[in-house]
Amino acid sequence: RMIKTEGNCVIIGWNGARTMRLIDLLLSESNGINEPIVLCVSVDIENPLPGKIELTRVESFTHAETMKRPRLDLANRIIIDTPSDDVTLSTALFCQDISPDSHKTVYFKDEALGALLKIHCPGVEIIPSVSVEMLARSTSDPGSGLLHQQLLDSTYGTTSYCMLYQGDTSLDFDVMFEHFRKHLSATLIGVKPSDTDTIALNPYGIRVNNGDVLYYIAANRLTESQCFDIPSA
């Protein structure tokens, strides 16, 4: 059936327990995203969480008529995670055409396909498989896997968040670091400047400008005023 709500977070693809875990993370209170969740699948399943999410079935993820059902044109966010990288690639291109202004996150097992999509859709956020990197890191630094899992898990304990800076004046990172530590019980760990896709970790001595994104570790997501209303010394 046709989804009637607007501003949804649409998940495209069904991977069983993996998709259920994704939904649990999105529904977590500390995640900070309160948008309705729509699960779009091409397989014959029942709604796994009736009352919490909406379910819509389609012929395929590039079938123009049935893909009207999840109302991609009105979505705020689209997450694409299908069992096949080839299907994921074609689905991402389709979604970019239907919903160019939504934030799209796409998971690939094959980094080459992710790089190919980035060429055609530079605004799409590519999530690569990091299993090999995690194996190597956990071998040389035991416990690294657990650490990274904790930083990504919004259902338990301290985790990582980000905040966009939209102020008119630049801010000193060192001053902000002390503000986060002393007043917010949080740790500022990195900045992504607006003109690059690279995140500078532990970047002491730099200025934070309009459009930059701050990354921090905290027990809960912070508000914009908490982050940027810095008390005078």
mmCIF file of the C-alpha atoms, coordinates in Angstrom:
data_MODEL
# 
_entry.id   MODEL 
# 
loop_
_atom_site.group_PDB 
_atom_site.id 
_atom_site.type_symbol 
_atom_site.label_atom_id 
_atom_site.label_alt_id 
_atom_site.label_comp_id 
_atom_site.label_asym_id 
_atom_site.label_entity_id 
_atom_site.label_seq_id 
_atom_site.pdbx_PDB_ins_code 
_atom_site.Cartn_x 
_atom_site.Cartn_y 
_atom_site.Cartn_z 
_atom_site.occupancy 
_atom_site.B_iso_or_equiv 
_atom_site.pdbx_formal_charge 
_atom_site.auth_seq_id 
_atom_site.auth_comp_id 
_atom_site.auth_asym_id 
_atom_site.auth_atom_id 
_atom_site.pdbx_PDB_model_num 
ATOM 1   C CA . ARG A 1 1   ? 0.000  0.000   0.000   1.00 0.00 ? 1   ARG A CA 1 
ATOM 2   C CA . MET A 1 2   ? 0.954  3.621   -0.405  1.00 0.00 ? 2   MET A CA 1 
ATOM 3   C CA . ILE A 1 3   ? 2.717  5.199   2.576   1.00 0.00 ? 3   ILE A CA 1 
ATOM 4   C CA . LYS A 1 4   ? 0.900  8.357   3.683   1.00 0.00 ? 4   LYS A CA 1 
ATOM 5   C CA . THR A 1 5   ? 3.390  9.955   6.083   1.00 0.00 ? 5   THR A CA 1 
ATOM 6   C CA . GLU A 1 6   ? 6.112  12.414  5.091   1.00 0.00 ? 6   GLU A CA 1 
ATOM 7   C CA . GLY A 1 7   ? 9.691  12.928  6.280   1.00 0.00 ? 7   GLY A CA 1 
ATOM 8   C CA . ASN A 1 8   ? 10.288 9.210   6.650   1.00 0.00 ? 8   ASN A CA 1 
ATOM 9   C CA . CYS A 1 9   ? 13.446 7.184   7.107   1.00 0.00 ? 9   CYS A CA 1 
ATOM 10  C CA . VAL A 1 10  ? 13.123 4.529   4.394   1.00 0.00 ? 10  VAL A CA 1 
ATOM 11  C CA . ILE A 1 11  ? 15.099 1.282   4.696   1.00 0.00 ? 11  ILE A CA 1 
ATOM 12  C CA . ILE A 1 12  ? 15.389 -0.514  1.362   1.00 0.00 ? 12  ILE A CA 1 
ATOM 13  C CA . GLY A 1 13  ? 16.307 -4.190  1.519   1.00 0.00 ? 13  GLY A CA 1 
ATOM 14  C CA . TRP A 1 14  ? 15.746 -7.132  3.856   1.00 0.00 ? 14  TRP A CA 1 
ATOM 15  C CA . ASN A 1 15  ? 18.589 -9.069  5.492   1.00 0.00 ? 15  ASN A CA 1 
ATOM 16  C CA . GLY A 1 16  ? 16.756 -10.758 8.351   1.00 0.00 ? 16  GLY A CA 1 
ATOM 17  C CA . ALA A 1 17  ? 18.426 -10.281 11.746  1.00 0.00 ? 17  ALA A CA 1 
ATOM 18  C CA . ARG A 1 18  ? 20.801 -7.681  10.258  1.00 0.00 ? 18  ARG A CA 1 
ATOM 19  C CA . THR A 1 19  ? 17.876 -5.463  9.224   1.00 0.00 ? 19  THR A CA 1 
ATOM 20  C CA . MET A 1 20  ? 16.159 -5.983  12.573  1.00 0.00 ? 20  MET A CA 1 
ATOM 21  C CA . ARG A 1 21  ? 19.308 -4.814  14.357  1.00 0.00 ? 21  ARG A CA 1 
ATOM 22  C CA . LEU A 1 22  ? 19.408 -1.728  12.133  1.00 0.00 ? 22  LEU A CA 1 
ATOM 23  C CA . ILE A 1 23  ? 15.806 -0.914  13.026  1.00 0.00 ? 23  ILE A CA 1 
ATOM 24  C CA . ASP A 1 24  ? 16.522 -1.378  16.751  1.00 0.00 ? 24  ASP A CA 1 
ATOM 25  C CA . LEU A 1 25  ? 19.393 1.108   16.509  1.00 0.00 ? 25  LEU A CA 1 
ATOM 26  C CA . LEU A 1 26  ? 17.231 3.635   14.666  1.00 0.00 ? 26  LEU A CA 1 
ATOM 27  C CA . LEU A 1 27  ? 14.427 3.279   17.209  1.00 0.00 ? 27  LEU A CA 1 
ATOM 28  C CA . SER A 1 28  ? 16.825 3.754   20.130  1.00 0.00 ? 28  SER A CA 1 
ATOM 29  C CA . GLU A 1 29  ? 15.909 6.792   22.255  1.00 0.00 ? 29  GLU A CA 1 
ATOM 30  C CA . SER A 1 30  ? 19.504 8.056   22.274  1.00 0.00 ? 30  SER A CA 1 
ATOM 31  C CA . ASN A 1 31  ? 19.719 7.915   18.484  1.00 0.00 ? 31  ASN A CA 1 
ATOM 32  C CA . GLY A 1 32  ? 17.917 11.254  18.283  1.00 0.00 ? 32  GLY A CA 1 
ATOM 33  C CA . ILE A 1 33  ? 16.015 10.563  15.040  1.00 0.00 ? 33  ILE A CA 1 
ATOM 34  C CA . ASN A 1 34  ? 12.263 10.492  15.546  1.00 0.00 ? 34  ASN A CA 1 
ATOM 35  C CA . GLU A 1 35  ? 11.225 10.114  11.922  1.00 0.00 ? 35  GLU A CA 1 
ATOM 36  C CA . PRO A 1 36  ? 8.731  7.384   10.959  1.00 0.00 ? 36  PRO A CA 1 
ATOM 37  C CA . ILE A 1 37  ? 10.535 4.286   9.681   1.00 0.00 ? 37  ILE A CA 1 
ATOM 38  C CA . VAL A 1 38  ? 9.393  2.612   6.477   1.00 0.00 ? 38  VAL A CA 1 
ATOM 39  C CA . LEU A 1 39  ? 10.780 -0.800  5.526   1.00 0.00 ? 39  LEU A CA 1 
ATOM 40  C CA . CYS A 1 40  ? 10.678 -1.397  1.766   1.00 0.00 ? 40  CYS A CA 1 
ATOM 41  C CA . VAL A 1 41  ? 11.145 -5.033  0.699   1.00 0.00 ? 41  VAL A CA 1 
ATOM 42  C CA . SER A 1 42  ? 10.838 -7.120  -2.450  1.00 0.00 ? 42  SER A CA 1 
ATOM 43  C CA . VAL A 1 43  ? 10.229 -10.405 -0.606  1.00 0.00 ? 43  VAL A CA 1 
ATOM 44  C CA . ASP A 1 44  ? 6.998  -11.739 0.872   1.00 0.00 ? 44  ASP A CA 1 
ATOM 45  C CA . ILE A 1 45  ? 7.282  -11.066 4.609   1.00 0.00 ? 45  ILE A CA 1 
ATOM 46  C CA . GLU A 1 46  ? 4.956  -9.703  7.266   1.00 0.00 ? 46  GLU A CA 1 
ATOM 47  C CA . ASN A 1 47  ? 5.696  -6.491  9.146   1.00 0.00 ? 47  ASN A CA 1 
ATOM 48  C CA . PRO A 1 48  ? 8.262  -7.567  11.785  1.00 0.00 ? 48  PRO A CA 1 
ATOM 49  C CA . LEU A 1 49  ? 7.362  -4.664  14.103  1.00 0.00 ? 49  LEU A CA 1 
ATOM 50  C CA . PRO A 1 50  ? 3.719  -3.687  13.565  1.00 0.00 ? 50  PRO A CA 1 
ATOM 51  C CA . GLY A 1 51  ? 2.866  -0.435  15.294  1.00 0.00 ? 51  GLY A CA 1 
ATOM 52  C CA . LYS A 1 52  ? 6.501  0.685   15.288  1.00 0.00 ? 52  LYS A CA 1 
ATOM 53  C CA . ILE A 1 53  ? 7.362  0.727   11.593  1.00 0.00 ? 53  ILE A CA 1 
ATOM 54  C CA . GLU A 1 54  ? 5.539  0.680   8.253   1.00 0.00 ? 54  GLU A CA 1 
ATOM 55  C CA . LEU A 1 55  ? 6.110  -2.073  5.682   1.00 0.00 ? 55  LEU A CA 1 
ATOM 56  C CA . THR A 1 56  ? 5.673  -1.827  1.932   1.00 0.00 ? 56  THR A CA 1 
ATOM 57  C CA . ARG A 1 57  ? 6.410  -4.498  -0.689  1.00 0.00 ? 57  ARG A CA 1 
ATOM 58  C CA . VAL A 1 58  ? 7.505  -3.754  -4.251  1.00 0.00 ? 58  VAL A CA 1 
ATOM 59  C CA . GLU A 1 59  ? 8.137  -5.726  -7.450  1.00 0.00 ? 59  GLU A CA 1 
ATOM 60  C CA . SER A 1 60  ? 11.774 -4.640  -7.451  1.00 0.00 ? 60  SER A CA 1 
ATOM 61  C CA . PHE A 1 61  ? 13.714 -1.679  -6.079  1.00 0.00 ? 61  PHE A CA 1 
ATOM 62  C CA . THR A 1 62  ? 13.814 -0.065  -9.516  1.00 0.00 ? 62  THR A CA 1 
ATOM 63  C CA . HIS A 1 63  ? 10.215 -0.830  -10.523 1.00 0.00 ? 63  HIS A CA 1 
ATOM 64  C CA . ALA A 1 64  ? 8.843  2.660   -11.179 1.00 0.00 ? 64  ALA A CA 1 
ATOM 65  C CA . GLU A 1 65  ? 5.187  1.945   -10.368 1.00 0.00 ? 65  GLU A CA 1 
ATOM 66  C CA . THR A 1 66  ? 5.491  -0.032  -7.113  1.00 0.00 ? 66  THR A CA 1 
ATOM 67  C CA . MET A 1 67  ? 8.395  2.109   -5.863  1.00 0.00 ? 67  MET A CA 1 
ATOM 68  C CA . LYS A 1 68  ? 5.895  4.937   -5.550  1.00 0.00 ? 68  LYS A CA 1 
ATOM 69  C CA . ARG A 1 69  ? 4.559  3.175   -2.442  1.00 0.00 ? 69  ARG A CA 1 
ATOM 70  C CA . PRO A 1 70  ? 7.345  4.167   0.028   1.00 0.00 ? 70  PRO A CA 1 
ATOM 71  C CA . ARG A 1 71  ? 7.128  7.821   -1.149  1.00 0.00 ? 71  ARG A CA 1 
ATOM 72  C CA . LEU A 1 72  ? 10.841 8.248   -1.652  1.00 0.00 ? 72  LEU A CA 1 
ATOM 73  C CA . ASP A 1 73  ? 10.199 11.756  -2.941  1.00 0.00 ? 73  ASP A CA 1 
ATOM 74  C CA . LEU A 1 74  ? 9.043  12.794  0.557   1.00 0.00 ? 74  LEU A CA 1 
ATOM 75  C CA . ALA A 1 75  ? 11.689 10.899  2.564   1.00 0.00 ? 75  ALA A CA 1 
ATOM 76  C CA . ASN A 1 76  ? 14.260 12.655  4.752   1.00 0.00 ? 76  ASN A CA 1 
ATOM 77  C CA . ARG A 1 77  ? 16.630 9.681   4.801   1.00 0.00 ? 77  ARG A CA 1 
ATOM 78  C CA . ILE A 1 78  ? 17.067 6.579   2.683   1.00 0.00 ? 78  ILE A CA 1 
ATOM 79  C CA . ILE A 1 79  ? 19.156 3.577   3.789   1.00 0.00 ? 79  ILE A CA 1 
ATOM 80  C CA . ILE A 1 80  ? 19.972 1.039   1.075   1.00 0.00 ? 80  ILE A CA 1 
ATOM 81  C CA . ASP A 1 81  ? 21.222 -2.368  2.242   1.00 0.00 ? 81  ASP A CA 1 
ATOM 82  C CA . THR A 1 82  ? 20.237 -5.212  -0.064  1.00 0.00 ? 82  THR A CA 1 
ATOM 83  C CA . PRO A 1 83  ? 21.762 -8.715  -0.178  1.00 0.00 ? 83  PRO A CA 1 
ATOM 84  C CA . SER A 1 84  ? 23.343 -7.966  -3.593  1.00 0.00 ? 84  SER A CA 1 
ATOM 85  C CA . ASP A 1 85  ? 25.810 -5.160  -4.328  1.00 0.00 ? 85  ASP A CA 1 
ATOM 86  C CA . ASP A 1 86  ? 24.593 -4.995  -7.931  1.00 0.00 ? 86  ASP A CA 1 
ATOM 87  C CA . VAL A 1 87  ? 21.013 -4.472  -6.758  1.00 0.00 ? 87  VAL A CA 1 
ATOM 88  C CA . THR A 1 88  ? 22.236 -1.919  -4.216  1.00 0.00 ? 88  THR A CA 1 
ATOM 89  C CA . LEU A 1 89  ? 24.008 0.056   -6.947  1.00 0.00 ? 89  LEU A CA 1 
ATOM 90  C CA . SER A 1 90  ? 21.007 0.183   -9.290  1.00 0.00 ? 90  SER A CA 1 
ATOM 91  C CA . THR A 1 91  ? 18.706 1.003   -6.368  1.00 0.00 ? 91  THR A CA 1 
ATOM 92  C CA . ALA A 1 92  ? 20.912 3.899   -5.251  1.00 0.00 ? 92  ALA A CA 1 
ATOM 93  C CA . LEU A 1 93  ? 20.927 5.393   -8.755  1.00 0.00 ? 93  LEU A CA 1 
ATOM 94  C CA . PHE A 1 94  ? 17.142 5.041   -8.922  1.00 0.00 ? 94  PHE A CA 1 
ATOM 95  C CA . CYS A 1 95  ? 16.689 6.701   -5.521  1.00 0.00 ? 95  CYS A CA 1 
ATOM 96  C CA . GLN A 1 96  ? 19.014 9.555   -6.429  1.00 0.00 ? 96  GLN A CA 1 
ATOM 97  C CA . ASP A 1 97  ? 16.781 10.352  -9.403  1.00 0.00 ? 97  ASP A CA 1 
ATOM 98  C CA . ILE A 1 98  ? 13.529 10.146  -7.412  1.00 0.00 ? 98  ILE A CA 1 
ATOM 99  C CA . SER A 1 99  ? 14.773 11.792  -4.193  1.00 0.00 ? 99  SER A CA 1 
ATOM 100 C CA . PRO A 1 100 ? 17.848 13.934  -4.916  1.00 0.00 ? 100 PRO A CA 1 
ATOM 101 C CA . ASP A 1 101 ? 17.632 16.005  -1.715  1.00 0.00 ? 101 ASP A CA 1 
ATOM 102 C CA . SER A 1 102 ? 17.279 13.201  0.854   1.00 0.00 ? 102 SER A CA 1 
ATOM 103 C CA . HIS A 1 103 ? 20.265 11.924  2.829   1.00 0.00 ? 103 HIS A CA 1 
ATOM 104 C CA . LYS A 1 104 ? 21.174 8.549   1.368   1.00 0.00 ? 104 LYS A CA 1 
ATOM 105 C CA . THR A 1 105 ? 23.341 5.951   3.095   1.00 0.00 ? 105 THR A CA 1 
ATOM 106 C CA . VAL A 1 106 ? 24.408 2.935   1.049   1.00 0.00 ? 106 VAL A CA 1 
ATOM 107 C CA . TYR A 1 107 ? 26.198 -0.228  2.212   1.00 0.00 ? 107 TYR A CA 1 
ATOM 108 C CA . PHE A 1 108 ? 28.527 -2.141  -0.120  1.00 0.00 ? 108 PHE A CA 1 
ATOM 109 C CA . LYS A 1 109 ? 30.606 -5.249  0.406   1.00 0.00 ? 109 LYS A CA 1 
ATOM 110 C CA . ASP A 1 110 ? 32.612 -4.388  -2.726  1.00 0.00 ? 110 ASP A CA 1 
ATOM 111 C CA . GLU A 1 111 ? 34.430 -1.069  -2.294  1.00 0.00 ? 111 GLU A CA 1 
ATOM 112 C CA . ALA A 1 112 ? 34.863 -0.711  -6.063  1.00 0.00 ? 112 ALA A CA 1 
ATOM 113 C CA . LEU A 1 113 ? 31.108 -0.442  -6.584  1.00 0.00 ? 113 LEU A CA 1 
ATOM 114 C CA . GLY A 1 114 ? 30.917 2.098   -3.794  1.00 0.00 ? 114 GLY A CA 1 
ATOM 115 C CA . ALA A 1 115 ? 33.562 4.198   -5.509  1.00 0.00 ? 115 ALA A CA 1 
ATOM 116 C CA . LEU A 1 116 ? 31.663 3.917   -8.801  1.00 0.00 ? 116 LEU A CA 1 
ATOM 117 C CA . LEU A 1 117 ? 28.457 5.154   -7.190  1.00 0.00 ? 117 LEU A CA 1 
ATOM 118 C CA . LYS A 1 118 ? 30.332 8.048   -5.581  1.00 0.00 ? 118 LYS A CA 1 
ATOM 119 C CA . ILE A 1 119 ? 31.404 9.249   -9.033  1.00 0.00 ? 119 ILE A CA 1 
ATOM 120 C CA . HIS A 1 120 ? 27.808 9.525   -10.228 1.00 0.00 ? 120 HIS A CA 1 
ATOM 121 C CA . CYS A 1 121 ? 26.255 10.510  -6.874  1.00 0.00 ? 121 CYS A CA 1 
ATOM 122 C CA . PRO A 1 122 ? 28.882 12.422  -4.849  1.00 0.00 ? 122 PRO A CA 1 
ATOM 123 C CA . GLY A 1 123 ? 26.359 13.371  -2.149  1.00 0.00 ? 123 GLY A CA 1 
ATOM 124 C CA . VAL A 1 124 ? 25.590 9.746   -1.243  1.00 0.00 ? 124 VAL A CA 1 
ATOM 125 C CA . GLU A 1 125 ? 27.291 8.424   1.900   1.00 0.00 ? 125 GLU A CA 1 
ATOM 126 C CA . ILE A 1 126 ? 28.993 5.087   1.237   1.00 0.00 ? 126 ILE A CA 1 
ATOM 127 C CA . ILE A 1 127 ? 29.367 2.607   4.110   1.00 0.00 ? 127 ILE A CA 1 
ATOM 128 C CA . PRO A 1 128 ? 32.052 0.032   3.230   1.00 0.00 ? 128 PRO A CA 1 
ATOM 129 C CA . SER A 1 129 ? 32.580 -3.337  4.843   1.00 0.00 ? 129 SER A CA 1 
ATOM 130 C CA . VAL A 1 130 ? 35.351 -2.972  7.440   1.00 0.00 ? 130 VAL A CA 1 
ATOM 131 C CA . SER A 1 131 ? 35.476 -6.571  8.647   1.00 0.00 ? 131 SER A CA 1 
ATOM 132 C CA . VAL A 1 132 ? 39.028 -7.184  7.391   1.00 0.00 ? 132 VAL A CA 1 
ATOM 133 C CA . GLU A 1 133 ? 40.295 -3.949  8.950   1.00 0.00 ? 133 GLU A CA 1 
ATOM 134 C CA . MET A 1 134 ? 38.631 -4.851  12.250  1.00 0.00 ? 134 MET A CA 1 
ATOM 135 C CA . LEU A 1 135 ? 40.227 -8.304  12.207  1.00 0.00 ? 135 LEU A CA 1 
ATOM 136 C CA . ALA A 1 136 ? 43.676 -6.793  11.697  1.00 0.00 ? 136 ALA A CA 1 
ATOM 137 C CA . ARG A 1 137 ? 43.200 -4.098  14.334  1.00 0.00 ? 137 ARG A CA 1 
ATOM 138 C CA . SER A 1 138 ? 41.805 -6.497  16.951  1.00 0.00 ? 138 SER A CA 1 
ATOM 139 C CA . THR A 1 139 ? 44.749 -8.833  16.387  1.00 0.00 ? 139 THR A CA 1 
ATOM 140 C CA . SER A 1 140 ? 47.367 -6.145  17.050  1.00 0.00 ? 140 SER A CA 1 
ATOM 141 C CA . ASP A 1 141 ? 45.289 -4.212  19.622  1.00 0.00 ? 141 ASP A CA 1 
ATOM 142 C CA . PRO A 1 142 ? 43.037 -6.675  21.491  1.00 0.00 ? 142 PRO A CA 1 
ATOM 143 C CA . GLY A 1 143 ? 39.619 -5.231  22.333  1.00 0.00 ? 143 GLY A CA 1 
ATOM 144 C CA . SER A 1 144 ? 39.534 -2.821  19.385  1.00 0.00 ? 144 SER A CA 1 
ATOM 145 C CA . GLY A 1 145 ? 36.535 -4.610  17.907  1.00 0.00 ? 145 GLY A CA 1 
ATOM 146 C CA . LEU A 1 146 ? 34.581 -4.177  21.139  1.00 0.00 ? 146 LEU A CA 1 
ATOM 147 C CA . LEU A 1 147 ? 35.589 -0.508  21.320  1.00 0.00 ? 147 LEU A CA 1 
ATOM 148 C CA . HIS A 1 148 ? 34.367 0.289   17.809  1.00 0.00 ? 148 HIS A CA 1 
ATOM 149 C CA . GLN A 1 149 ? 31.161 -1.655  18.367  1.00 0.00 ? 149 GLN A CA 1 
ATOM 150 C CA . GLN A 1 150 ? 30.456 0.392   21.500  1.00 0.00 ? 150 GLN A CA 1 
ATOM 151 C CA . LEU A 1 151 ? 31.099 3.680   19.699  1.00 0.00 ? 151 LEU A CA 1 
ATOM 152 C CA . LEU A 1 152 ? 28.485 2.748   17.082  1.00 0.00 ? 152 LEU A CA 1 
ATOM 153 C CA . ASP A 1 153 ? 25.844 1.255   19.398  1.00 0.00 ? 153 ASP A CA 1 
ATOM 154 C CA . SER A 1 154 ? 23.181 3.815   20.318  1.00 0.00 ? 154 SER A CA 1 
ATOM 155 C CA . THR A 1 155 ? 21.262 1.383   22.542  1.00 0.00 ? 155 THR A CA 1 
ATOM 156 C CA . TYR A 1 156 ? 23.809 1.097   25.352  1.00 0.00 ? 156 TYR A CA 1 
ATOM 157 C CA . GLY A 1 157 ? 26.323 3.338   27.112  1.00 0.00 ? 157 GLY A CA 1 
ATOM 158 C CA . THR A 1 158 ? 28.504 6.059   25.656  1.00 0.00 ? 158 THR A CA 1 
ATOM 159 C CA . THR A 1 159 ? 28.593 6.322   21.869  1.00 0.00 ? 159 THR A CA 1 
ATOM 160 C CA . SER A 1 160 ? 29.590 8.671   19.043  1.00 0.00 ? 160 SER A CA 1 
ATOM 161 C CA . TYR A 1 161 ? 27.485 11.491  17.583  1.00 0.00 ? 161 TYR A CA 1 
ATOM 162 C CA . CYS A 1 162 ? 27.940 14.442  15.240  1.00 0.00 ? 162 CYS A CA 1 
ATOM 163 C CA . MET A 1 163 ? 26.749 18.058  15.083  1.00 0.00 ? 163 MET A CA 1 
ATOM 164 C CA . LEU A 1 164 ? 26.736 20.540  12.199  1.00 0.00 ? 164 LEU A CA 1 
ATOM 165 C CA . TYR A 1 165 ? 28.084 24.013  13.017  1.00 0.00 ? 165 TYR A CA 1 
ATOM 166 C CA . GLN A 1 166 ? 26.055 26.795  11.393  1.00 0.00 ? 166 GLN A CA 1 
ATOM 167 C CA . GLY A 1 167 ? 27.406 29.832  13.242  1.00 0.00 ? 167 GLY A CA 1 
ATOM 168 C CA . ASP A 1 168 ? 28.663 33.037  11.611  1.00 0.00 ? 168 ASP A CA 1 
ATOM 169 C CA . THR A 1 169 ? 32.003 33.217  13.436  1.00 0.00 ? 169 THR A CA 1 
ATOM 170 C CA . SER A 1 170 ? 34.763 30.603  13.555  1.00 0.00 ? 170 SER A CA 1 
ATOM 171 C CA . LEU A 1 171 ? 35.446 28.788  16.823  1.00 0.00 ? 171 LEU A CA 1 
ATOM 172 C CA . ASP A 1 172 ? 38.699 27.565  18.341  1.00 0.00 ? 172 ASP A CA 1 
ATOM 173 C CA . PHE A 1 173 ? 38.757 23.755  18.522  1.00 0.00 ? 173 PHE A CA 1 
ATOM 174 C CA . ASP A 1 174 ? 40.874 23.765  21.681  1.00 0.00 ? 174 ASP A CA 1 
ATOM 175 C CA . VAL A 1 175 ? 38.350 25.976  23.488  1.00 0.00 ? 175 VAL A CA 1 
ATOM 176 C CA . MET A 1 176 ? 35.489 23.779  22.306  1.00 0.00 ? 176 MET A CA 1 
ATOM 177 C CA . PHE A 1 177 ? 37.326 20.652  23.455  1.00 0.00 ? 177 PHE A CA 1 
ATOM 178 C CA . GLU A 1 178 ? 37.588 22.039  26.991  1.00 0.00 ? 178 GLU A CA 1 
ATOM 179 C CA . HIS A 1 179 ? 33.936 23.140  26.890  1.00 0.00 ? 179 HIS A CA 1 
ATOM 180 C CA . PHE A 1 180 ? 32.778 19.635  25.932  1.00 0.00 ? 180 PHE A CA 1 
ATOM 181 C CA . ARG A 1 181 ? 34.964 18.040  28.616  1.00 0.00 ? 181 ARG A CA 1 
ATOM 182 C CA . LYS A 1 182 ? 34.178 20.374  31.521  1.00 0.00 ? 182 LYS A CA 1 
ATOM 183 C CA . HIS A 1 183 ? 30.550 21.316  30.934  1.00 0.00 ? 183 HIS A CA 1 
ATOM 184 C CA . LEU A 1 184 ? 29.060 18.473  28.901  1.00 0.00 ? 184 LEU A CA 1 
ATOM 185 C CA . SER A 1 185 ? 30.963 15.380  30.118  1.00 0.00 ? 185 SER A CA 1 
ATOM 186 C CA . ALA A 1 186 ? 31.710 14.666  26.470  1.00 0.00 ? 186 ALA A CA 1 
ATOM 187 C CA . THR A 1 187 ? 34.835 14.299  24.352  1.00 0.00 ? 187 THR A CA 1 
ATOM 188 C CA . LEU A 1 188 ? 35.280 16.135  21.070  1.00 0.00 ? 188 LEU A CA 1 
ATOM 189 C CA . ILE A 1 189 ? 37.238 13.808  18.775  1.00 0.00 ? 189 ILE A CA 1 
ATOM 190 C CA . GLY A 1 190 ? 37.176 15.215  15.244  1.00 0.00 ? 190 GLY A CA 1 
ATOM 191 C CA . VAL A 1 191 ? 36.062 17.736  12.647  1.00 0.00 ? 191 VAL A CA 1 
ATOM 192 C CA . LYS A 1 192 ? 35.038 17.299  9.007   1.00 0.00 ? 192 LYS A CA 1 
ATOM 193 C CA . PRO A 1 193 ? 35.552 20.601  7.196   1.00 0.00 ? 193 PRO A CA 1 
ATOM 194 C CA . SER A 1 194 ? 32.755 21.558  4.806   1.00 0.00 ? 194 SER A CA 1 
ATOM 195 C CA . ASP A 1 195 ? 35.057 21.472  1.776   1.00 0.00 ? 195 ASP A CA 1 
ATOM 196 C CA . THR A 1 196 ? 36.336 17.899  2.178   1.00 0.00 ? 196 THR A CA 1 
ATOM 197 C CA . ASP A 1 197 ? 35.181 14.332  2.870   1.00 0.00 ? 197 ASP A CA 1 
ATOM 198 C CA . THR A 1 198 ? 38.116 13.713  5.222   1.00 0.00 ? 198 THR A CA 1 
ATOM 199 C CA . ILE A 1 199 ? 37.666 13.846  8.994   1.00 0.00 ? 199 ILE A CA 1 
ATOM 200 C CA . ALA A 1 200 ? 40.513 15.389  11.002  1.00 0.00 ? 200 ALA A CA 1 
ATOM 201 C CA . LEU A 1 201 ? 40.830 13.424  14.249  1.00 0.00 ? 201 LEU A CA 1 
ATOM 202 C CA . ASN A 1 202 ? 42.190 15.085  17.381  1.00 0.00 ? 202 ASN A CA 1 
ATOM 203 C CA . PRO A 1 203 ? 42.845 18.308  15.389  1.00 0.00 ? 203 PRO A CA 1 
ATOM 204 C CA . TYR A 1 204 ? 44.243 20.674  18.016  1.00 0.00 ? 204 TYR A CA 1 
ATOM 205 C CA . GLY A 1 205 ? 44.941 24.228  16.937  1.00 0.00 ? 205 GLY A CA 1 
ATOM 206 C CA . ILE A 1 206 ? 42.389 24.482  14.108  1.00 0.00 ? 206 ILE A CA 1 
ATOM 207 C CA . ARG A 1 207 ? 39.346 26.728  13.649  1.00 0.00 ? 207 ARG A CA 1 
ATOM 208 C CA . VAL A 1 208 ? 35.804 25.378  13.270  1.00 0.00 ? 208 VAL A CA 1 
ATOM 209 C CA . ASN A 1 209 ? 33.875 27.217  10.548  1.00 0.00 ? 209 ASN A CA 1 
ATOM 210 C CA . ASN A 1 210 ? 30.308 27.381  9.262   1.00 0.00 ? 210 ASN A CA 1 
ATOM 211 C CA . GLY A 1 211 ? 29.357 24.089  7.605   1.00 0.00 ? 211 GLY A CA 1 
ATOM 212 C CA . ASP A 1 212 ? 31.917 21.996  9.465   1.00 0.00 ? 212 ASP A CA 1 
ATOM 213 C CA . VAL A 1 213 ? 30.728 18.838  11.234  1.00 0.00 ? 213 VAL A CA 1 
ATOM 214 C CA . LEU A 1 214 ? 31.906 18.022  14.766  1.00 0.00 ? 214 LEU A CA 1 
ATOM 215 C CA . TYR A 1 215 ? 32.206 14.442  16.022  1.00 0.00 ? 215 TYR A CA 1 
ATOM 216 C CA . TYR A 1 216 ? 32.049 13.706  19.742  1.00 0.00 ? 216 TYR A CA 1 
ATOM 217 C CA . ILE A 1 217 ? 31.601 10.903  22.279  1.00 0.00 ? 217 ILE A CA 1 
ATOM 218 C CA . ALA A 1 218 ? 28.877 11.275  24.915  1.00 0.00 ? 218 ALA A CA 1 
ATOM 219 C CA . ALA A 1 219 ? 26.275 9.358   26.885  1.00 0.00 ? 219 ALA A CA 1 
ATOM 220 C CA . ASN A 1 220 ? 23.474 11.169  25.024  1.00 0.00 ? 220 ASN A CA 1 
ATOM 221 C CA . ARG A 1 221 ? 23.075 13.296  21.917  1.00 0.00 ? 221 ARG A CA 1 
ATOM 222 C CA . LEU A 1 222 ? 23.714 16.985  22.656  1.00 0.00 ? 222 LEU A CA 1 
ATOM 223 C CA . THR A 1 223 ? 21.668 19.944  21.453  1.00 0.00 ? 223 THR A CA 1 
ATOM 224 C CA . GLU A 1 224 ? 23.034 22.711  19.248  1.00 0.00 ? 224 GLU A CA 1 
ATOM 225 C CA . SER A 1 225 ? 22.928 25.212  22.099  1.00 0.00 ? 225 SER A CA 1 
ATOM 226 C CA . GLN A 1 226 ? 24.801 22.847  24.418  1.00 0.00 ? 226 GLN A CA 1 
ATOM 227 C CA . CYS A 1 227 ? 27.557 22.419  21.851  1.00 0.00 ? 227 CYS A CA 1 
ATOM 228 C CA . PHE A 1 228 ? 28.046 26.011  20.758  1.00 0.00 ? 228 PHE A CA 1 
ATOM 229 C CA . ASP A 1 229 ? 26.887 28.288  23.610  1.00 0.00 ? 229 ASP A CA 1 
ATOM 230 C CA . ILE A 1 230 ? 30.284 28.345  25.272  1.00 0.00 ? 230 ILE A CA 1 
ATOM 231 C CA . PRO A 1 231 ? 30.447 30.083  28.688  1.00 0.00 ? 231 PRO A CA 1 
ATOM 232 C CA . SER A 1 232 ? 32.932 32.904  29.037  1.00 0.00 ? 232 SER A CA 1 
ATOM 233 C CA . ALA A 1 233 ? 36.126 32.029  30.880  1.00 0.00 ? 233 ALA A CA 1 
# 
